[in-house]
Amino acid sequence: MFFRFLTVSLLIFSSFSVQAKPFEQDSVLLSSKTLVITFIGHGSLKFEYKRKQIYIDPCSMFGDYSTMPKADLILITHQHRDHFDSVAISQIATNQTDIFLNQLSFKILKRGKILKNGDKVQWDGIIIETVPAYNLVHKRKDGRLFHPKGEGNGYVLTIDGKRIYIAGDTENTPEMKNLKDIFIAFLPMNIPYTMTPEMVANAAKSFKPQILYPYHYGNTDVNVLLKLLQSETIDIRIRQMQ
């Protein structure tokens, strides 16, 4: 009985320790203001800018949203359960929270403003542009692409004069490689669902972000990407975003 109690106690303590571990954060100076980035996990991020809380793809699998600040803005890239979680959204959303999302997510949530590929809106002085997010190569066993063109959004946010790209689940599409003046880029690197390190390197060499965060990278070896881009002047920052 003692050893059973000890085992259960250790499991509870281990679980509590994981939950209690603080998320990594970076403070990045834009043109004149600071953006605080919280790396919640996988594809889930939080930006804080001028006391506004902006969440991207909140998901309970990667954090306890009941303990987090209420959202001023929520961006949803697409409807897959590791990016769209109605429970997490309910824990951070208020009646004043704005939500921008793709059409299939709206059908589930029944709240927010639908943004399609190529849309452009303004929110509290921030310009939000949508970029198509889709697969070119990687498919399911039945032959369907994991992320068909036209369903999901990537987002380019222009904040304090700097362009920040959150790619969502995508490969190195022509639309991505044609981006201009990207200050910070979040690029997914999780085969077979998104990009290989080679695809990420190809995209980064094309549009040359000043700062690159690989995210949503699962068990992918990030060192491969570092080697592929070692001759580039891109500031590659590795954070816990598996």
MIGU-624243 format. One record per residue (C-alpha): residue number from 1; chain; y, x, z. Coordinates in nm, 3 decimals, padded with zeros to 5 digits. Example, Ala and Ser with C-alpha at 12.3 -4.5 7.8 and 13.67 -1.06 7.14 Angstrom:
+------+-------+---------+---------+---------+
| resi | chain |       y |       x |       z |
+------+-------+---------+---------+---------+
|    1 |     A | -00.450 |  01.230 |  00.780 |
|    2 |     A | -00.106 |  01.367 |  00.714 |
+------+-------+---------+---------+---------+
//
This chain:
+------+-------+---------+---------+---------+
| resi | chain |       y |       x |       z |
+------+-------+---------+---------+---------+
|    1 |     A |  00.000 |  00.000 |  00.000 |
|    2 |     A |  00.236 |  00.285 |  00.085 |
|    3 |     A |  00.184 |  00.453 | -00.250 |
|    4 |     A |  00.224 |  00.121 | -00.434 |
|    5 |     A |  00.553 |  00.063 | -00.250 |
|    6 |     A |  00.663 |  00.418 | -00.328 |
|    7 |     A |  00.581 |  00.376 | -00.698 |
|    8 |     A |  00.771 |  00.046 | -00.724 |
|    9 |     A |  01.065 |  00.195 | -00.535 |
|   10 |     A |  01.081 |  00.493 | -00.770 |
|   11 |     A |  01.071 |  00.264 | -01.075 |
|   12 |     A |  01.355 |  00.053 | -00.935 |
|   13 |     A |  01.557 |  00.365 | -00.852 |
|   14 |     A |  01.492 |  00.511 | -01.198 |
|   15 |     A |  01.606 |  00.188 | -01.363 |
|   16 |     A |  01.916 |  00.174 | -01.145 |
|   17 |     A |  02.000 |  00.536 | -01.225 |
|   18 |     A |  01.988 |  00.468 | -01.600 |
|   19 |     A |  02.211 |  00.162 | -01.562 |
|   20 |     A |  02.453 |  00.347 | -01.335 |
|   21 |     A |  02.493 |  00.649 | -01.564 |
|   22 |     A |  02.847 |  00.644 | -01.705 |
|   23 |     A |  02.900 |  00.627 | -02.078 |
|   24 |     A |  03.043 |  00.926 | -02.260 |
|   25 |     A |  03.410 |  00.895 | -02.357 |
|   26 |     A |  03.646 |  01.084 | -02.585 |
|   27 |     A |  04.024 |  01.062 | -02.582 |
|   28 |     A |  04.163 |  01.130 | -02.929 |
|   29 |     A |  04.532 |  01.172 | -03.003 |
|   30 |     A |  04.627 |  00.977 | -03.313 |
|   31 |     A |  04.984 |  01.010 | -03.448 |
|   32 |     A |  05.161 |  00.947 | -03.118 |
|   33 |     A |  04.921 |  00.739 | -02.907 |
|   34 |     A |  04.579 |  00.807 | -02.759 |
|   35 |     A |  04.262 |  00.625 | -02.857 |
|   36 |     A |  03.986 |  00.622 | -02.594 |
|   37 |     A |  03.639 |  00.589 | -02.744 |
|   38 |     A |  03.349 |  00.477 | -02.525 |
|   39 |     A |  03.005 |  00.553 | -02.665 |
|   40 |     A |  02.792 |  00.266 | -02.536 |
|   41 |     A |  02.488 |  00.345 | -02.751 |
|   42 |     A |  02.327 |  00.304 | -03.094 |
|   43 |     A |  02.589 |  00.111 | -03.298 |
|   44 |     A |  02.784 | -00.018 | -02.997 |
|   45 |     A |  03.130 |  00.127 | -02.934 |
|   46 |     A |  03.445 |  00.040 | -02.744 |
|   47 |     A |  03.798 |  00.148 | -02.833 |
|   48 |     A |  04.089 |  00.129 | -02.592 |
|   49 |     A |  04.434 |  00.154 | -02.748 |
|   50 |     A |  04.758 |  00.058 | -02.576 |
|   51 |     A |  04.553 | -00.124 | -02.308 |
|   52 |     A |  04.377 | -00.334 | -02.570 |
|   53 |     A |  03.997 | -00.344 | -02.554 |
|   54 |     A |  03.821 | -00.342 | -02.893 |
|   55 |     A |  03.442 | -00.375 | -02.904 |
|   56 |     A |  03.223 | -00.299 | -03.204 |
|   57 |     A |  02.874 | -00.452 | -03.224 |
|   58 |     A |  02.825 | -00.528 | -02.852 |
|   59 |     A |  02.455 | -00.540 | -02.763 |
|   60 |     A |  02.292 | -00.582 | -02.421 |
|   61 |     A |  02.013 | -00.338 | -02.512 |
|   62 |     A |  02.259 | -00.054 | -02.472 |
|   63 |     A |  02.484 | -00.157 | -02.182 |
|   64 |     A |  02.557 | -00.416 | -01.915 |
|   65 |     A |  02.852 | -00.600 | -02.066 |
|   66 |     A |  02.896 | -00.815 | -01.756 |
|   67 |     A |  03.051 | -00.509 | -01.589 |
|   68 |     A |  03.285 | -00.419 | -01.876 |
|   69 |     A |  03.650 | -00.516 | -01.934 |
|   70 |     A |  03.718 | -00.838 | -02.122 |
|   71 |     A |  03.764 | -00.799 | -02.495 |
|   72 |     A |  04.086 | -00.845 | -02.687 |
|   73 |     A |  03.902 | -00.798 | -03.016 |
|   74 |     A |  03.535 | -00.792 | -03.116 |
|   75 |     A |  03.414 | -00.665 | -03.454 |
|   76 |     A |  03.062 | -00.747 | -03.573 |
|   77 |     A |  02.926 | -00.555 | -03.872 |
|   78 |     A |  02.619 | -00.774 | -03.934 |
|   79 |     A |  02.372 | -01.014 | -03.779 |
|   80 |     A |  02.078 | -00.788 | -03.687 |
|   81 |     A |  01.991 | -00.810 | -03.318 |
|   82 |     A |  02.074 | -00.446 | -03.241 |
|   83 |     A |  02.432 | -00.512 | -03.361 |
|   84 |     A |  02.487 | -00.878 | -03.285 |
|   85 |     A |  02.414 | -01.016 | -02.937 |
|   86 |     A |  02.558 | -01.354 | -02.838 |
|   87 |     A |  02.486 | -01.286 | -02.468 |
|   88 |     A |  02.685 | -00.962 | -02.467 |
|   89 |     A |  02.964 | -01.134 | -02.660 |
|   90 |     A |  02.978 | -01.417 | -02.407 |
|   91 |     A |  03.013 | -01.166 | -02.123 |
|   92 |     A |  03.322 | -00.997 | -02.267 |
|   93 |     A |  03.487 | -01.276 | -02.467 |
|   94 |     A |  03.757 | -01.509 | -02.336 |
|   95 |     A |  03.938 | -01.796 | -02.504 |
|   96 |     A |  04.198 | -01.542 | -02.618 |
|   97 |     A |  03.949 | -01.294 | -02.767 |
|   98 |     A |  03.964 | -01.257 | -03.145 |
|   99 |     A |  03.634 | -01.204 | -03.325 |
|  100 |     A |  03.597 | -01.079 | -03.682 |
|  101 |     A |  03.247 | -01.092 | -03.828 |
|  102 |     A |  03.039 | -01.137 | -04.140 |
|  103 |     A |  02.931 | -01.481 | -04.261 |
|  104 |     A |  02.571 | -01.467 | -04.135 |
|  105 |     A |  02.687 | -01.371 | -03.785 |
|  106 |     A |  02.936 | -01.657 | -03.790 |
|  107 |     A |  02.655 | -01.903 | -03.870 |
|  108 |     A |  02.486 | -01.799 | -03.546 |
|  109 |     A |  02.789 | -01.757 | -03.319 |
|  110 |     A |  02.994 | -02.045 | -03.467 |
|  111 |     A |  03.312 | -01.873 | -03.361 |
|  112 |     A |  03.552 | -01.618 | -03.504 |
|  113 |     A |  03.702 | -01.534 | -03.843 |
|  114 |     A |  03.472 | -01.449 | -04.133 |
|  115 |     A |  03.560 | -01.131 | -04.320 |
|  116 |     A |  03.395 | -01.058 | -04.652 |
|  117 |     A |  03.362 | -00.723 | -04.828 |
|  118 |     A |  03.705 | -00.614 | -04.949 |
|  119 |     A |  03.909 | -00.831 | -04.710 |
|  120 |     A |  04.217 | -00.694 | -04.534 |
|  121 |     A |  04.385 | -00.842 | -04.227 |
|  122 |     A |  04.628 | -00.736 | -03.955 |
|  123 |     A |  04.562 | -00.770 | -03.584 |
|  124 |     A |  04.823 | -00.671 | -03.324 |
|  125 |     A |  04.966 | -00.399 | -03.548 |
|  126 |     A |  04.622 | -00.270 | -03.655 |
|  127 |     A |  04.522 | -00.301 | -04.020 |
|  128 |     A |  04.155 | -00.396 | -04.061 |
|  129 |     A |  03.986 | -00.347 | -04.398 |
|  130 |     A |  03.623 | -00.430 | -04.474 |
|  131 |     A |  03.399 | -00.195 | -04.670 |
|  132 |     A |  03.060 | -00.303 | -04.811 |
|  133 |     A |  02.766 | -00.184 | -04.599 |
|  134 |     A |  02.430 | -00.185 | -04.774 |
|  135 |     A |  02.119 |  00.008 | -04.872 |
|  136 |     A |  02.065 |  00.172 | -05.207 |
|  137 |     A |  01.719 |  00.317 | -05.148 |
|  138 |     A |  01.548 |  00.219 | -04.824 |
|  139 |     A |  01.344 | -00.101 | -04.839 |
|  140 |     A |  01.108 | -00.313 | -04.632 |
|  141 |     A |  00.737 | -00.325 | -04.713 |
|  142 |     A |  00.793 | -00.638 | -04.920 |
|  143 |     A |  01.043 | -00.456 | -05.142 |
|  144 |     A |  01.360 | -00.609 | -04.998 |
|  145 |     A |  01.641 | -00.374 | -04.901 |
|  146 |     A |  01.696 | -00.349 | -04.526 |
|  147 |     A |  02.063 | -00.435 | -04.579 |
|  148 |     A |  02.142 | -00.613 | -04.908 |
|  149 |     A |  02.482 | -00.570 | -05.067 |
|  150 |     A |  02.733 | -00.838 | -04.973 |
|  151 |     A |  02.592 | -00.924 | -04.629 |
|  152 |     A |  02.728 | -00.661 | -04.390 |
|  153 |     A |  03.068 | -00.507 | -04.328 |
|  154 |     A |  03.190 | -00.163 | -04.248 |
|  155 |     A |  03.544 | -00.152 | -04.107 |
|  156 |     A |  03.839 |  00.079 | -04.162 |
|  157 |     A |  04.094 |  00.039 | -03.884 |
|  158 |     A |  04.440 |  00.186 | -03.933 |
|  159 |     A |  04.564 |  00.254 | -03.580 |
|  160 |     A |  04.888 |  00.442 | -03.514 |
|  161 |     A |  04.887 |  00.561 | -03.874 |
|  162 |     A |  04.531 |  00.701 | -03.863 |
|  163 |     A |  04.235 |  00.553 | -04.051 |
|  164 |     A |  03.911 |  00.510 | -03.854 |
|  165 |     A |  03.592 |  00.416 | -04.038 |
|  166 |     A |  03.301 |  00.240 | -03.865 |
|  167 |     A |  03.034 |  00.226 | -04.132 |
|  168 |     A |  02.783 | -00.022 | -03.986 |
|  169 |     A |  02.431 | -00.013 | -04.131 |
|  170 |     A |  02.463 |  00.142 | -04.474 |
|  171 |     A |  02.373 |  00.427 | -04.702 |
|  172 |     A |  02.611 |  00.660 | -04.886 |
|  173 |     A |  02.746 |  00.397 | -05.121 |
|  174 |     A |  03.007 |  00.454 | -05.393 |
|  175 |     A |  03.256 |  00.251 | -05.186 |
|  176 |     A |  03.204 |  00.483 | -04.890 |
|  177 |     A |  03.235 |  00.801 | -05.096 |
|  178 |     A |  03.561 |  00.674 | -05.250 |
|  179 |     A |  03.734 |  00.631 | -04.913 |
|  180 |     A |  04.058 |  00.822 | -04.865 |
|  181 |     A |  04.244 |  00.973 | -04.570 |
|  182 |     A |  03.980 |  00.900 | -04.306 |
|  183 |     A |  04.067 |  01.058 | -03.973 |
|  184 |     A |  03.754 |  00.955 | -03.779 |
|  185 |     A |  03.424 |  00.836 | -03.928 |
|  186 |     A |  03.122 |  00.687 | -03.754 |
|  187 |     A |  02.824 |  00.723 | -03.989 |
|  188 |     A |  02.471 |  00.590 | -03.920 |
|  189 |     A |  02.177 |  00.829 | -03.955 |
|  190 |     A |  01.855 |  00.642 | -03.878 |
|  191 |     A |  01.585 |  00.645 | -04.143 |
|  192 |     A |  01.448 |  00.430 | -04.293 |
|  193 |     A |  01.716 |  00.174 | -04.204 |
|  194 |     A |  02.032 |  00.368 | -04.289 |
|  195 |     A |  02.095 |  00.729 | -04.397 |
|  196 |     A |  01.909 |  01.055 | -04.391 |
|  197 |     A |  02.105 |  01.362 | -04.273 |
|  198 |     A |  02.131 |  01.460 | -04.639 |
|  199 |     A |  02.294 |  01.125 | -04.723 |
|  200 |     A |  02.540 |  01.158 | -04.435 |
|  201 |     A |  02.628 |  01.511 | -04.548 |
|  202 |     A |  02.674 |  01.391 | -04.905 |
|  203 |     A |  02.910 |  01.115 | -04.793 |
|  204 |     A |  03.105 |  01.340 | -04.557 |
|  205 |     A |  03.156 |  01.599 | -04.830 |
|  206 |     A |  03.285 |  01.322 | -05.060 |
|  207 |     A |  03.552 |  01.162 | -04.841 |
|  208 |     A |  03.599 |  01.446 | -04.589 |
|  209 |     A |  03.682 |  01.282 | -04.254 |
|  210 |     A |  03.860 |  01.508 | -04.010 |
|  211 |     A |  03.626 |  01.402 | -03.728 |
|  212 |     A |  03.268 |  01.284 | -03.782 |
|  213 |     A |  03.055 |  01.109 | -03.523 |
|  214 |     A |  02.694 |  01.049 | -03.630 |
|  215 |     A |  02.586 |  00.728 | -03.461 |
|  216 |     A |  02.290 |  00.489 | -03.463 |
|  217 |     A |  02.077 |  00.801 | -03.516 |
|  218 |     A |  01.758 |  00.710 | -03.327 |
|  219 |     A |  01.520 |  01.008 | -03.323 |
|  220 |     A |  01.682 |  01.184 | -03.618 |
|  221 |     A |  01.741 |  01.554 | -03.559 |
|  222 |     A |  02.120 |  01.588 | -03.557 |
|  223 |     A |  02.087 |  01.965 | -03.596 |
|  224 |     A |  01.986 |  01.909 | -03.959 |
|  225 |     A |  02.325 |  01.750 | -04.024 |
|  226 |     A |  02.506 |  02.032 | -03.847 |
|  227 |     A |  02.336 |  02.286 | -04.073 |
|  228 |     A |  02.410 |  02.086 | -04.388 |
|  229 |     A |  02.781 |  02.070 | -04.302 |
|  230 |     A |  02.823 |  02.414 | -04.146 |
|  231 |     A |  03.045 |  02.535 | -04.431 |
|  232 |     A |  03.274 |  02.230 | -04.412 |
|  233 |     A |  03.593 |  02.202 | -04.205 |
|  234 |     A |  03.481 |  01.871 | -04.053 |
|  235 |     A |  03.483 |  01.842 | -03.674 |
|  236 |     A |  03.131 |  01.704 | -03.608 |
|  237 |     A |  03.093 |  01.557 | -03.262 |
|  238 |     A |  02.750 |  01.466 | -03.129 |
|  239 |     A |  02.741 |  01.198 | -02.859 |
|  240 |     A |  02.461 |  00.988 | -02.706 |
|  241 |     A |  02.440 |  00.721 | -02.976 |
|  242 |     A |  02.069 |  00.685 | -03.032 |
+------+-------+---------+---------+---------+
//
